[in-house]
Amino acid sequence: MDQAGWHTSNDLEVPEDVTILLLPPYSPELNPVERVWAYLRSHHMSNRAFAGYDELLDSGTTAWRRLTPRILKAICRCEYLR
């Protein structure tokens, strides 16, 4: 996870079988979730003009619901997470 203030709480209870990797500051290219947003924009929401906020929200919701576990694994795969 990145080092945003809301991600570095001392009150966070992490299960023993989970390891948290803190990413360097200002490195979105290393954050797998940034790849999800890039995928959604490029595959579902690019080259379009939206009539307003509601249409944009509906498009984003539809794109999000089209994600499958297989797609997420493919776009979020990072060598450093193995």
mmCIF file of the N, C-alpha and C atoms, coordinates in Angstrom:
data_MODEL
# 
_entry.id   MODEL 
# 
loop_
_atom_site.group_PDB 
_atom_site.id 
_atom_site.type_symbol 
_atom_site.label_atom_id 
_atom_site.label_alt_id 
_atom_site.label_comp_id 
_atom_site.label_asym_id 
_atom_site.label_entity_id 
_atom_site.label_seq_id 
_atom_site.pdbx_PDB_ins_code 
_atom_site.Cartn_x 
_atom_site.Cartn_y 
_atom_site.Cartn_z 
_atom_site.occupancy 
_atom_site.B_iso_or_equiv 
_atom_site.pdbx_formal_charge 
_atom_site.auth_seq_id 
_atom_site.auth_comp_id 
_atom_site.auth_asym_id 
_atom_site.auth_atom_id 
_atom_site.pdbx_PDB_model_num 
ATOM 1   N N  . MET A 1 1  ? 0.840   -1.178  0.000   1.00 0.00 ? 1  MET A N  1 
ATOM 2   C CA . MET A 1 1  ? 0.000   0.000   0.000   1.00 0.00 ? 1  MET A CA 1 
ATOM 3   C C  . MET A 1 1  ? 0.884   1.239   0.000   1.00 0.00 ? 1  MET A C  1 
ATOM 4   N N  . ASP A 1 2  ? 0.319   2.305   -0.514  1.00 0.00 ? 2  ASP A N  1 
ATOM 5   C CA . ASP A 1 2  ? 1.111   3.534   -0.528  1.00 0.00 ? 2  ASP A CA 1 
ATOM 6   C C  . ASP A 1 2  ? 1.180   4.088   0.893   1.00 0.00 ? 2  ASP A C  1 
ATOM 7   N N  . GLN A 1 3  ? 1.897   5.145   1.064   1.00 0.00 ? 3  GLN A N  1 
ATOM 8   C CA . GLN A 1 3  ? 2.110   5.667   2.414   1.00 0.00 ? 3  GLN A CA 1 
ATOM 9   C C  . GLN A 1 3  ? 1.215   6.867   2.721   1.00 0.00 ? 3  GLN A C  1 
ATOM 10  N N  . ALA A 1 4  ? 0.022   6.861   2.166   1.00 0.00 ? 4  ALA A N  1 
ATOM 11  C CA . ALA A 1 4  ? -0.942  7.904   2.492   1.00 0.00 ? 4  ALA A CA 1 
ATOM 12  C C  . ALA A 1 4  ? -1.244  7.849   3.987   1.00 0.00 ? 4  ALA A C  1 
ATOM 13  N N  . GLY A 1 5  ? -1.534  8.981   4.559   1.00 0.00 ? 5  GLY A N  1 
ATOM 14  C CA . GLY A 1 5  ? -1.757  9.062   6.005   1.00 0.00 ? 5  GLY A CA 1 
ATOM 15  C C  . GLY A 1 5  ? -2.814  8.103   6.516   1.00 0.00 ? 5  GLY A C  1 
ATOM 16  N N  . TRP A 1 6  ? -3.857  7.881   5.750   1.00 0.00 ? 6  TRP A N  1 
ATOM 17  C CA . TRP A 1 6  ? -4.931  7.000   6.199   1.00 0.00 ? 6  TRP A CA 1 
ATOM 18  C C  . TRP A 1 6  ? -4.566  5.524   6.047   1.00 0.00 ? 6  TRP A C  1 
ATOM 19  N N  . HIS A 1 7  ? -3.408  5.218   5.439   1.00 0.00 ? 7  HIS A N  1 
ATOM 20  C CA . HIS A 1 7  ? -2.955  3.832   5.316   1.00 0.00 ? 7  HIS A CA 1 
ATOM 21  C C  . HIS A 1 7  ? -1.912  3.467   6.369   1.00 0.00 ? 7  HIS A C  1 
ATOM 22  N N  . THR A 1 8  ? -1.533  4.391   7.206   1.00 0.00 ? 8  THR A N  1 
ATOM 23  C CA . THR A 1 8  ? -0.441  4.131   8.148   1.00 0.00 ? 8  THR A CA 1 
ATOM 24  C C  . THR A 1 8  ? -0.880  4.284   9.600   1.00 0.00 ? 8  THR A C  1 
ATOM 25  N N  . SER A 1 9  ? -2.078  3.882   9.902   1.00 0.00 ? 9  SER A N  1 
ATOM 26  C CA . SER A 1 9  ? -2.593  3.978   11.267  1.00 0.00 ? 9  SER A CA 1 
ATOM 27  C C  . SER A 1 9  ? -1.923  2.956   12.176  1.00 0.00 ? 9  SER A C  1 
ATOM 28  N N  . ASN A 1 10 ? -1.592  3.361   13.379  1.00 0.00 ? 10 ASN A N  1 
ATOM 29  C CA . ASN A 1 10 ? -1.046  2.437   14.370  1.00 0.00 ? 10 ASN A CA 1 
ATOM 30  C C  . ASN A 1 10 ? -2.122  1.513   14.925  1.00 0.00 ? 10 ASN A C  1 
ATOM 31  N N  . ASP A 1 11 ? -3.390  1.838   14.666  1.00 0.00 ? 11 ASP A N  1 
ATOM 32  C CA . ASP A 1 11 ? -4.496  1.035   15.173  1.00 0.00 ? 11 ASP A CA 1 
ATOM 33  C C  . ASP A 1 11 ? -4.876  -0.114  14.243  1.00 0.00 ? 11 ASP A C  1 
ATOM 34  N N  . LEU A 1 12 ? -4.229  -0.215  13.100  1.00 0.00 ? 12 LEU A N  1 
ATOM 35  C CA . LEU A 1 12 ? -4.545  -1.264  12.141  1.00 0.00 ? 12 LEU A CA 1 
ATOM 36  C C  . LEU A 1 12 ? -4.158  -2.631  12.696  1.00 0.00 ? 12 LEU A C  1 
ATOM 37  N N  . GLU A 1 13 ? -5.099  -3.556  12.695  1.00 0.00 ? 13 GLU A N  1 
ATOM 38  C CA . GLU A 1 13 ? -4.840  -4.917  13.152  1.00 0.00 ? 13 GLU A CA 1 
ATOM 39  C C  . GLU A 1 13 ? -4.633  -5.799  11.922  1.00 0.00 ? 13 GLU A C  1 
ATOM 40  N N  . VAL A 1 14 ? -3.408  -6.255  11.721  1.00 0.00 ? 14 VAL A N  1 
ATOM 41  C CA . VAL A 1 14 ? -3.055  -7.059  10.553  1.00 0.00 ? 14 VAL A CA 1 
ATOM 42  C C  . VAL A 1 14 ? -2.966  -8.521  10.964  1.00 0.00 ? 14 VAL A C  1 
ATOM 43  N N  . PRO A 1 15 ? -3.697  -9.407  10.293  1.00 0.00 ? 15 PRO A N  1 
ATOM 44  C CA . PRO A 1 15 ? -3.602  -10.834 10.611  1.00 0.00 ? 15 PRO A CA 1 
ATOM 45  C C  . PRO A 1 15 ? -2.172  -11.344 10.432  1.00 0.00 ? 15 PRO A C  1 
ATOM 46  N N  . GLU A 1 16 ? -1.811  -12.380 11.155  1.00 0.00 ? 16 GLU A N  1 
ATOM 47  C CA . GLU A 1 16 ? -0.448  -12.907 11.115  1.00 0.00 ? 16 GLU A CA 1 
ATOM 48  C C  . GLU A 1 16 ? -0.047  -13.397 9.728   1.00 0.00 ? 16 GLU A C  1 
ATOM 49  N N  . ASP A 1 17 ? -1.009  -13.861 8.929   1.00 0.00 ? 17 ASP A N  1 
ATOM 50  C CA . ASP A 1 17 ? -0.679  -14.407 7.618   1.00 0.00 ? 17 ASP A CA 1 
ATOM 51  C C  . ASP A 1 17 ? -0.716  -13.360 6.495   1.00 0.00 ? 17 ASP A C  1 
ATOM 52  N N  . VAL A 1 18 ? -0.772  -12.097 6.862   1.00 0.00 ? 18 VAL A N  1 
ATOM 53  C CA . VAL A 1 18 ? -0.778  -11.000 5.889   1.00 0.00 ? 18 VAL A CA 1 
ATOM 54  C C  . VAL A 1 18 ? 0.478   -10.158 6.087   1.00 0.00 ? 18 VAL A C  1 
ATOM 55  N N  . THR A 1 19 ? 1.157   -9.888  4.994   1.00 0.00 ? 19 THR A N  1 
ATOM 56  C CA . THR A 1 19 ? 2.339   -9.030  5.028   1.00 0.00 ? 19 THR A CA 1 
ATOM 57  C C  . THR A 1 19 ? 2.027   -7.759  4.253   1.00 0.00 ? 19 THR A C  1 
ATOM 58  N N  . ILE A 1 20 ? 2.228   -6.636  4.880   1.00 0.00 ? 20 ILE A N  1 
ATOM 59  C CA . ILE A 1 20 ? 1.985   -5.356  4.224   1.00 0.00 ? 20 ILE A CA 1 
ATOM 60  C C  . ILE A 1 20 ? 3.298   -4.842  3.654   1.00 0.00 ? 20 ILE A C  1 
ATOM 61  N N  . LEU A 1 21 ? 3.270   -4.510  2.377   1.00 0.00 ? 21 LEU A N  1 
ATOM 62  C CA . LEU A 1 21 ? 4.420   -3.894  1.724   1.00 0.00 ? 21 LEU A CA 1 
ATOM 63  C C  . LEU A 1 21 ? 4.121   -2.420  1.538   1.00 0.00 ? 21 LEU A C  1 
ATOM 64  N N  . LEU A 1 22 ? 4.927   -1.565  2.136   1.00 0.00 ? 22 LEU A N  1 
ATOM 65  C CA . LEU A 1 22 ? 4.746   -0.130  1.943   1.00 0.00 ? 22 LEU A CA 1 
ATOM 66  C C  . LEU A 1 22 ? 5.517   0.284   0.698   1.00 0.00 ? 22 LEU A C  1 
ATOM 67  N N  . LEU A 1 23 ? 4.815   0.917   -0.213  1.00 0.00 ? 23 LEU A N  1 
ATOM 68  C CA . LEU A 1 23 ? 5.435   1.380   -1.449  1.00 0.00 ? 23 LEU A CA 1 
ATOM 69  C C  . LEU A 1 23 ? 6.142   2.705   -1.211  1.00 0.00 ? 23 LEU A C  1 
ATOM 70  N N  . PRO A 1 24 ? 7.142   2.998   -2.029  1.00 0.00 ? 24 PRO A N  1 
ATOM 71  C CA . PRO A 1 24 ? 7.782   4.311   -1.916  1.00 0.00 ? 24 PRO A CA 1 
ATOM 72  C C  . PRO A 1 24 ? 6.761   5.415   -2.202  1.00 0.00 ? 24 PRO A C  1 
ATOM 73  N N  . PRO A 1 25 ? 6.931   6.583   -1.592  1.00 0.00 ? 25 PRO A N  1 
ATOM 74  C CA . PRO A 1 25 ? 6.008   7.688   -1.866  1.00 0.00 ? 25 PRO A CA 1 
ATOM 75  C C  . PRO A 1 25 ? 6.033   8.068   -3.345  1.00 0.00 ? 25 PRO A C  1 
ATOM 76  N N  . TYR A 1 26 ? 4.900   8.495   -3.846  1.00 0.00 ? 26 TYR A N  1 
ATOM 77  C CA . TYR A 1 26 ? 4.771   9.004   -5.214  1.00 0.00 ? 26 TYR A CA 1 
ATOM 78  C C  . TYR A 1 26 ? 5.212   7.979   -6.253  1.00 0.00 ? 26 TYR A C  1 
ATOM 79  N N  . SER A 1 27 ? 4.723   6.745   -6.100  1.00 0.00 ? 27 SER A N  1 
ATOM 80  C CA . SER A 1 27 ? 5.068   5.697   -7.062  1.00 0.00 ? 27 SER A CA 1 
ATOM 81  C C  . SER A 1 27 ? 3.814   4.926   -7.493  1.00 0.00 ? 27 SER A C  1 
ATOM 82  N N  . PRO A 1 28 ? 2.867   5.603   -8.136  1.00 0.00 ? 28 PRO A N  1 
ATOM 83  C CA . PRO A 1 28 ? 1.627   4.922   -8.523  1.00 0.00 ? 28 PRO A CA 1 
ATOM 84  C C  . PRO A 1 28 ? 1.855   3.763   -9.482  1.00 0.00 ? 28 PRO A C  1 
ATOM 85  N N  . GLU A 1 29 ? 2.971   3.775   -10.225 1.00 0.00 ? 29 GLU A N  1 
ATOM 86  C CA . GLU A 1 29 ? 3.240   2.681   -11.163 1.00 0.00 ? 29 GLU A CA 1 
ATOM 87  C C  . GLU A 1 29 ? 3.503   1.365   -10.438 1.00 0.00 ? 29 GLU A C  1 
ATOM 88  N N  . LEU A 1 30 ? 3.799   1.409   -9.145  1.00 0.00 ? 30 LEU A N  1 
ATOM 89  C CA . LEU A 1 30 ? 4.029   0.196   -8.373  1.00 0.00 ? 30 LEU A CA 1 
ATOM 90  C C  . LEU A 1 30 ? 2.775   -0.296  -7.658  1.00 0.00 ? 30 LEU A C  1 
ATOM 91  N N  . ASN A 1 31 ? 1.726   0.499   -7.634  1.00 0.00 ? 31 ASN A N  1 
ATOM 92  C CA . ASN A 1 31 ? 0.514   0.167   -6.914  1.00 0.00 ? 31 ASN A CA 1 
ATOM 93  C C  . ASN A 1 31 ? -0.446  -0.571  -7.846  1.00 0.00 ? 31 ASN A C  1 
ATOM 94  N N  . PRO A 1 32 ? -0.705  -1.859  -7.589  1.00 0.00 ? 32 PRO A N  1 
ATOM 95  C CA . PRO A 1 32 ? -1.559  -2.633  -8.484  1.00 0.00 ? 32 PRO A CA 1 
ATOM 96  C C  . PRO A 1 32 ? -2.942  -2.033  -8.722  1.00 0.00 ? 32 PRO A C  1 
ATOM 97  N N  . VAL A 1 33 ? -3.525  -1.364  -7.730  1.00 0.00 ? 33 VAL A N  1 
ATOM 98  C CA . VAL A 1 33 ? -4.869  -0.822  -7.931  1.00 0.00 ? 33 VAL A CA 1 
ATOM 99  C C  . VAL A 1 33 ? -4.859  0.300   -8.977  1.00 0.00 ? 33 VAL A C  1 
ATOM 100 N N  . GLU A 1 34 ? -3.740  0.983   -9.143  1.00 0.00 ? 34 GLU A N  1 
ATOM 101 C CA . GLU A 1 34 ? -3.653  2.012   -10.187 1.00 0.00 ? 34 GLU A CA 1 
ATOM 102 C C  . GLU A 1 34 ? -3.806  1.379   -11.564 1.00 0.00 ? 34 GLU A C  1 
ATOM 103 N N  . ARG A 1 35 ? -3.367  0.132   -11.704 1.00 0.00 ? 35 ARG A N  1 
ATOM 104 C CA . ARG A 1 35 ? -3.517  -0.574  -12.975 1.00 0.00 ? 35 ARG A CA 1 
ATOM 105 C C  . ARG A 1 35 ? -4.979  -0.890  -13.254 1.00 0.00 ? 35 ARG A C  1 
ATOM 106 N N  . VAL A 1 36 ? -5.756  -1.119  -12.191 1.00 0.00 ? 36 VAL A N  1 
ATOM 107 C CA . VAL A 1 36 ? -7.190  -1.369  -12.366 1.00 0.00 ? 36 VAL A CA 1 
ATOM 108 C C  . VAL A 1 36 ? -7.856  -0.138  -12.963 1.00 0.00 ? 36 VAL A C  1 
ATOM 109 N N  . TRP A 1 37 ? -7.570  1.037   -12.387 1.00 0.00 ? 37 TRP A N  1 
ATOM 110 C CA . TRP A 1 37 ? -8.187  2.264   -12.901 1.00 0.00 ? 37 TRP A CA 1 
ATOM 111 C C  . TRP A 1 37 ? -7.754  2.523   -14.338 1.00 0.00 ? 37 TRP A C  1 
ATOM 112 N N  . ALA A 1 38 ? -6.496  2.288   -14.654 1.00 0.00 ? 38 ALA A N  1 
ATOM 113 C CA . ALA A 1 38 ? -6.016  2.486   -16.029 1.00 0.00 ? 38 ALA A CA 1 
ATOM 114 C C  . ALA A 1 38 ? -6.731  1.535   -16.985 1.00 0.00 ? 38 ALA A C  1 
ATOM 115 N N  . TYR A 1 39 ? -6.916  0.301   -16.565 1.00 0.00 ? 39 TYR A N  1 
ATOM 116 C CA . TYR A 1 39 ? -7.616  -0.684  -17.394 1.00 0.00 ? 39 TYR A CA 1 
ATOM 117 C C  . TYR A 1 39 ? -9.056  -0.246  -17.640 1.00 0.00 ? 39 TYR A C  1 
ATOM 118 N N  . LEU A 1 40 ? -9.756  0.159   -16.580 1.00 0.00 ? 40 LEU A N  1 
ATOM 119 C CA . LEU A 1 40 ? -11.150 0.580   -16.726 1.00 0.00 ? 40 LEU A CA 1 
ATOM 120 C C  . LEU A 1 40 ? -11.269 1.771   -17.670 1.00 0.00 ? 40 LEU A C  1 
ATOM 121 N N  . ARG A 1 41 ? -10.371 2.736   -17.506 1.00 0.00 ? 41 ARG A N  1 
ATOM 122 C CA . ARG A 1 41 ? -10.427 3.917   -18.382 1.00 0.00 ? 41 ARG A CA 1 
ATOM 123 C C  . ARG A 1 41 ? -10.147 3.535   -19.824 1.00 0.00 ? 41 ARG A C  1 
ATOM 124 N N  . SER A 1 42 ? -9.124  2.715   -20.061 1.00 0.00 ? 42 SER A N  1 
ATOM 125 C CA . SER A 1 42 ? -8.733  2.427   -21.443 1.00 0.00 ? 42 SER A CA 1 
ATOM 126 C C  . SER A 1 42 ? -9.650  1.433   -22.140 1.00 0.00 ? 42 SER A C  1 
ATOM 127 N N  . HIS A 1 43 ? -10.266 0.519   -21.393 1.00 0.00 ? 43 HIS A N  1 
ATOM 128 C CA . HIS A 1 43 ? -11.085 -0.511  -22.027 1.00 0.00 ? 43 HIS A CA 1 
ATOM 129 C C  . HIS A 1 43 ? -12.584 -0.216  -22.013 1.00 0.00 ? 43 HIS A C  1 
ATOM 130 N N  . HIS A 1 44 ? -13.029 0.641   -21.144 1.00 0.00 ? 44 HIS A N  1 
ATOM 131 C CA . HIS A 1 44 ? -14.471 0.843   -21.013 1.00 0.00 ? 44 HIS A CA 1 
ATOM 132 C C  . HIS A 1 44 ? -14.919 2.302   -21.065 1.00 0.00 ? 44 HIS A C  1 
ATOM 133 N N  . MET A 1 45 ? -14.009 3.231   -20.795 1.00 0.00 ? 45 MET A N  1 
ATOM 134 C CA . MET A 1 45 ? -14.477 4.604   -20.642 1.00 0.00 ? 45 MET A CA 1 
ATOM 135 C C  . MET A 1 45 ? -13.739 5.608   -21.524 1.00 0.00 ? 45 MET A C  1 
ATOM 136 N N  . SER A 1 46 ? -12.872 5.129   -22.405 1.00 0.00 ? 46 SER A N  1 
ATOM 137 C CA . SER A 1 46 ? -12.097 6.061   -23.233 1.00 0.00 ? 46 SER A CA 1 
ATOM 138 C C  . SER A 1 46 ? -12.862 6.447   -24.501 1.00 0.00 ? 46 SER A C  1 
ATOM 139 N N  . ASN A 1 47 ? -12.442 7.546   -25.076 1.00 0.00 ? 47 ASN A N  1 
ATOM 140 C CA . ASN A 1 47 ? -13.012 8.055   -26.333 1.00 0.00 ? 47 ASN A CA 1 
ATOM 141 C C  . ASN A 1 47 ? -14.518 8.242   -26.264 1.00 0.00 ? 47 ASN A C  1 
ATOM 142 N N  . ARG A 1 48 ? -14.986 8.737   -25.145 1.00 0.00 ? 48 ARG A N  1 
ATOM 143 C CA . ARG A 1 48 ? -16.415 8.989   -24.952 1.00 0.00 ? 48 ARG A CA 1 
ATOM 144 C C  . ARG A 1 48 ? -16.603 10.350  -24.302 1.00 0.00 ? 48 ARG A C  1 
ATOM 145 N N  . ALA A 1 49 ? -17.717 10.939  -24.597 1.00 0.00 ? 49 ALA A N  1 
ATOM 146 C CA . ALA A 1 49 ? -18.128 12.156  -23.907 1.00 0.00 ? 49 ALA A CA 1 
ATOM 147 C C  . ALA A 1 49 ? -19.365 11.801  -23.088 1.00 0.00 ? 49 ALA A C  1 
ATOM 148 N N  . PHE A 1 50 ? -19.365 12.197  -21.848 1.00 0.00 ? 50 PHE A N  1 
ATOM 149 C CA . PHE A 1 50 ? -20.482 11.887  -20.965 1.00 0.00 ? 50 PHE A CA 1 
ATOM 150 C C  . PHE A 1 50 ? -21.375 13.109  -20.820 1.00 0.00 ? 50 PHE A C  1 
ATOM 151 N N  . ALA A 1 51 ? -22.670 12.874  -20.831 1.00 0.00 ? 51 ALA A N  1 
ATOM 152 C CA . ALA A 1 51 ? -23.643 13.962  -20.753 1.00 0.00 ? 51 ALA A CA 1 
ATOM 153 C C  . ALA A 1 51 ? -23.637 14.627  -19.378 1.00 0.00 ? 51 ALA A C  1 
ATOM 154 N N  . GLY A 1 52 ? -23.200 13.926  -18.384 1.00 0.00 ? 52 GLY A N  1 
ATOM 155 C CA . GLY A 1 52 ? -23.178 14.489  -17.044 1.00 0.00 ? 52 GLY A CA 1 
ATOM 156 C C  . GLY A 1 52 ? -22.643 13.479  -16.053 1.00 0.00 ? 52 GLY A C  1 
ATOM 157 N N  . TYR A 1 53 ? -22.695 13.876  -14.804 1.00 0.00 ? 53 TYR A N  1 
ATOM 158 C CA . TYR A 1 53 ? -22.152 13.045  -13.730 1.00 0.00 ? 53 TYR A CA 1 
ATOM 159 C C  . TYR A 1 53 ? -22.826 11.675  -13.667 1.00 0.00 ? 53 TYR A C  1 
ATOM 160 N N  . ASP A 1 54 ? -24.154 11.651  -13.781 1.00 0.00 ? 54 ASP A N  1 
ATOM 161 C CA . ASP A 1 54 ? -24.870 10.377  -13.661 1.00 0.00 ? 54 ASP A CA 1 
ATOM 162 C C  . ASP A 1 54 ? -24.455 9.390   -14.745 1.00 0.00 ? 54 ASP A C  1 
ATOM 163 N N  . GLU A 1 55 ? -24.265 9.880   -15.967 1.00 0.00 ? 55 GLU A N  1 
ATOM 164 C CA . GLU A 1 55 ? -23.831 8.993   -17.046 1.00 0.00 ? 55 GLU A CA 1 
ATOM 165 C C  . GLU A 1 55 ? -22.406 8.481   -16.790 1.00 0.00 ? 55 GLU A C  1 
ATOM 166 N N  . LEU A 1 56 ? -21.550 9.352   -16.298 1.00 0.00 ? 56 LEU A N  1 
ATOM 167 C CA . LEU A 1 56 ? -20.185 8.948   -15.957 1.00 0.00 ? 56 LEU A CA 1 
ATOM 168 C C  . LEU A 1 56 ? -20.199 7.897   -14.842 1.00 0.00 ? 56 LEU A C  1 
ATOM 169 N N  . LEU A 1 57 ? -21.007 8.119   -13.822 1.00 0.00 ? 57 LEU A N  1 
ATOM 170 C CA . LEU A 1 57 ? -21.125 7.171   -12.716 1.00 0.00 ? 57 LEU A CA 1 
ATOM 171 C C  . LEU A 1 57 ? -21.658 5.831   -13.204 1.00 0.00 ? 57 LEU A C  1 
ATOM 172 N N  . ASP A 1 58 ? -22.669 5.840   -14.047 1.00 0.00 ? 58 ASP A N  1 
ATOM 173 C CA . ASP A 1 58 ? -23.219 4.595   -14.588 1.00 0.00 ? 58 ASP A CA 1 
ATOM 174 C C  . ASP A 1 58 ? -22.184 3.848   -15.420 1.00 0.00 ? 58 ASP A C  1 
ATOM 175 N N  . SER A 1 59 ? -21.418 4.571   -16.216 1.00 0.00 ? 59 SER A N  1 
ATOM 176 C CA . SER A 1 59 ? -20.384 3.946   -17.034 1.00 0.00 ? 59 SER A CA 1 
ATOM 177 C C  . SER A 1 59 ? -19.306 3.306   -16.166 1.00 0.00 ? 59 SER A C  1 
ATOM 178 N N  . GLY A 1 60 ? -18.889 4.011   -15.131 1.00 0.00 ? 60 GLY A N  1 
ATOM 179 C CA . GLY A 1 60 ? -17.891 3.468   -14.219 1.00 0.00 ? 60 GLY A CA 1 
ATOM 180 C C  . GLY A 1 60 ? -18.401 2.242   -13.479 1.00 0.00 ? 60 GLY A C  1 
ATOM 181 N N  . THR A 1 61 ? -19.645 2.287   -13.066 1.00 0.00 ? 61 THR A N  1 
ATOM 182 C CA . THR A 1 61 ? -20.250 1.149   -12.368 1.00 0.00 ? 61 THR A CA 1 
ATOM 183 C C  . THR A 1 61 ? -20.323 -0.067  -13.278 1.00 0.00 ? 61 THR A C  1 
ATOM 184 N N  . THR A 1 62 ? -20.751 0.145   -14.515 1.00 0.00 ? 62 THR A N  1 
ATOM 185 C CA . THR A 1 62 ? -20.827 -0.955  -15.482 1.00 0.00 ? 62 THR A CA 1 
ATOM 186 C C  . THR A 1 62 ? -19.445 -1.537  -15.744 1.00 0.00 ? 62 THR A C  1 
ATOM 187 N N  . ALA A 1 63 ? -18.461 -0.682  -15.922 1.00 0.00 ? 63 ALA A N  1 
ATOM 188 C CA . ALA A 1 63 ? -17.093 -1.145  -16.167 1.00 0.00 ? 63 ALA A CA 1 
ATOM 189 C C  . ALA A 1 63 ? -16.586 -1.943  -14.977 1.00 0.00 ? 63 ALA A C  1 
ATOM 190 N N  . TRP A 1 64 ? -16.812 -1.453  -13.764 1.00 0.00 ? 64 TRP A N  1 
ATOM 191 C CA . TRP A 1 64 ? -16.351 -2.136  -12.553 1.00 0.00 ? 64 TRP A CA 1 
ATOM 192 C C  . TRP A 1 64 ? -16.969 -3.531  -12.445 1.00 0.00 ? 64 TRP A C  1 
ATOM 193 N N  . ARG A 1 65 ? -18.244 -3.635  -12.784 1.00 0.00 ? 65 ARG A N  1 
ATOM 194 C CA . ARG A 1 65 ? -18.949 -4.918  -12.672 1.00 0.00 ? 65 ARG A CA 1 
ATOM 195 C C  . ARG A 1 65 ? -18.499 -5.919  -13.730 1.00 0.00 ? 65 ARG A C  1 
ATOM 196 N N  . ARG A 1 66 ? -17.849 -5.448  -14.773 1.00 0.00 ? 66 ARG A N  1 
ATOM 197 C CA . ARG A 1 66 ? -17.331 -6.348  -15.805 1.00 0.00 ? 66 ARG A CA 1 
ATOM 198 C C  . ARG A 1 66 ? -15.998 -6.976  -15.430 1.00 0.00 ? 66 ARG A C  1 
ATOM 199 N N  . LEU A 1 67 ? -15.387 -6.496  -14.375 1.00 0.00 ? 67 LEU A N  1 
ATOM 200 C CA . LEU A 1 67 ? -14.126 -7.092  -13.929 1.00 0.00 ? 67 LEU A CA 1 
ATOM 201 C C  . LEU A 1 67 ? -14.382 -8.494  -13.404 1.00 0.00 ? 67 LEU A C  1 
ATOM 202 N N  . THR A 1 68 ? -13.522 -9.405  -13.763 1.00 0.00 ? 68 THR A N  1 
ATOM 203 C CA . THR A 1 68 ? -13.611 -10.781 -13.277 1.00 0.00 ? 68 THR A CA 1 
ATOM 204 C C  . THR A 1 68 ? -12.326 -11.088 -12.508 1.00 0.00 ? 68 THR A C  1 
ATOM 205 N N  . PRO A 1 69 ? -12.332 -12.142 -11.702 1.00 0.00 ? 69 PRO A N  1 
ATOM 206 C CA . PRO A 1 69 ? -11.090 -12.516 -11.014 1.00 0.00 ? 69 PRO A CA 1 
ATOM 207 C C  . PRO A 1 69 ? -9.930  -12.743 -11.990 1.00 0.00 ? 69 PRO A C  1 
ATOM 208 N N  . ARG A 1 70 ? -10.209 -13.330 -13.155 1.00 0.00 ? 70 ARG A N  1 
ATOM 209 C CA . ARG A 1 70 ? -9.160  -13.579 -14.138 1.00 0.00 ? 70 ARG A CA 1 
ATOM 210 C C  . ARG A 1 70 ? -8.570  -12.268 -14.647 1.00 0.00 ? 70 ARG A C  1 
ATOM 211 N N  . ILE A 1 71 ? -9.418  -11.296 -14.950 1.00 0.00 ? 71 ILE A N  1 
ATOM 212 C CA . ILE A 1 71 ? -8.941  -9.998  -15.432 1.00 0.00 ? 71 ILE A CA 1 
ATOM 213 C C  . ILE A 1 71 ? -8.138  -9.297  -14.344 1.00 0.00 ? 71 ILE A C  1 
ATOM 214 N N  . LEU A 1 72 ? -8.645  -9.307  -13.119 1.00 0.00 ? 72 LEU A N  1 
ATOM 215 C CA . LEU A 1 72 ? -7.928  -8.652  -12.018 1.00 0.00 ? 72 LEU A CA 1 
ATOM 216 C C  . LEU A 1 72 ? -6.556  -9.266  -11.796 1.00 0.00 ? 72 LEU A C  1 
ATOM 217 N N  . LYS A 1 73 ? -6.471  -10.589 -11.845 1.00 0.00 ? 73 LYS A N  1 
ATOM 218 C CA . LYS A 1 73 ? -5.170  -11.243 -11.674 1.00 0.00 ? 73 LYS A CA 1 
ATOM 219 C C  . LYS A 1 73 ? -4.213  -10.836 -12.781 1.00 0.00 ? 73 LYS A C  1 
ATOM 220 N N  . ALA A 1 74 ? -4.722  -10.731 -13.991 1.00 0.00 ? 74 ALA A N  1 
ATOM 221 C CA . ALA A 1 74 ? -3.862  -10.392 -15.126 1.00 0.00 ? 74 ALA A CA 1 
ATOM 222 C C  . ALA A 1 74 ? -3.349  -8.956  -15.041 1.00 0.00 ? 74 ALA A C  1 
ATOM 223 N N  . ILE A 1 75 ? -4.214  -8.009  -14.706 1.00 0.00 ? 75 ILE A N  1 
ATOM 224 C CA . ILE A 1 75 ? -3.781  -6.613  -14.730 1.00 0.00 ? 75 ILE A CA 1 
ATOM 225 C C  . ILE A 1 75 ? -3.045  -6.193  -13.453 1.00 0.00 ? 75 ILE A C  1 
ATOM 226 N N  . CYS A 1 76 ? -3.224  -6.936  -12.362 1.00 0.00 ? 76 CYS A N  1 
ATOM 227 C CA . CYS A 1 76 ? -2.574  -6.576  -11.099 1.00 0.00 ? 76 CYS A CA 1 
ATOM 228 C C  . CYS A 1 76 ? -1.312  -7.389  -10.825 1.00 0.00 ? 76 CYS A C  1 
ATOM 229 N N  . ARG A 1 77 ? -0.961  -8.255  -11.735 1.00 0.00 ? 77 ARG A N  1 
ATOM 230 C CA . ARG A 1 77 ? 0.229   -9.100  -11.511 1.00 0.00 ? 77 ARG A CA 1 
ATOM 231 C C  . ARG A 1 77 ? 1.483   -8.233  -11.449 1.00 0.00 ? 77 ARG A C  1 
ATOM 232 N N  . CYS A 1 78 ? 2.230   -8.397  -10.380 1.00 0.00 ? 78 CYS A N  1 
ATOM 233 C CA . CYS A 1 78 ? 3.485   -7.667  -10.202 1.00 0.00 ? 78 CYS A CA 1 
ATOM 234 C C  . CYS A 1 78 ? 4.549   -8.668  -9.762  1.00 0.00 ? 78 CYS A C  1 
ATOM 235 N N  . GLU A 1 79 ? 5.695   -8.602  -10.395 1.00 0.00 ? 79 GLU A N  1 
ATOM 236 C CA . GLU A 1 79 ? 6.786   -9.525  -10.053 1.00 0.00 ? 79 GLU A CA 1 
ATOM 237 C C  . GLU A 1 79 ? 7.192   -9.398  -8.583  1.00 0.00 ? 79 GLU A C  1 
ATOM 238 N N  . TYR A 1 80 ? 7.159   -8.197  -8.034  1.00 0.00 ? 80 TYR A N  1 
ATOM 239 C CA . TYR A 1 80 ? 7.621   -8.018  -6.660  1.00 0.00 ? 80 TYR A CA 1 
ATOM 240 C C  . TYR A 1 80 ? 6.639   -8.542  -5.628  1.00 0.00 ? 80 TYR A C  1 
ATOM 241 N N  . LEU A 1 81 ? 5.448   -8.982  -6.041  1.00 0.00 ? 81 LEU A N  1 
ATOM 242 C CA . LEU A 1 81 ? 4.464   -9.501  -5.102  1.00 0.00 ? 81 LEU A CA 1 
ATOM 243 C C  . LEU A 1 81 ? 4.471   -11.026 -5.009  1.00 0.00 ? 81 LEU A C  1 
ATOM 244 N N  . ARG A 1 82 ? 5.360   -11.659 -5.730  1.00 0.00 ? 82 ARG A N  1 
ATOM 245 C CA . ARG A 1 82 ? 5.383   -13.137 -5.690  1.00 0.00 ? 82 ARG A CA 1 
ATOM 246 C C  . ARG A 1 82 ? 6.115   -13.641 -4.494  1.00 0.00 ? 82 ARG A C  1 
# 
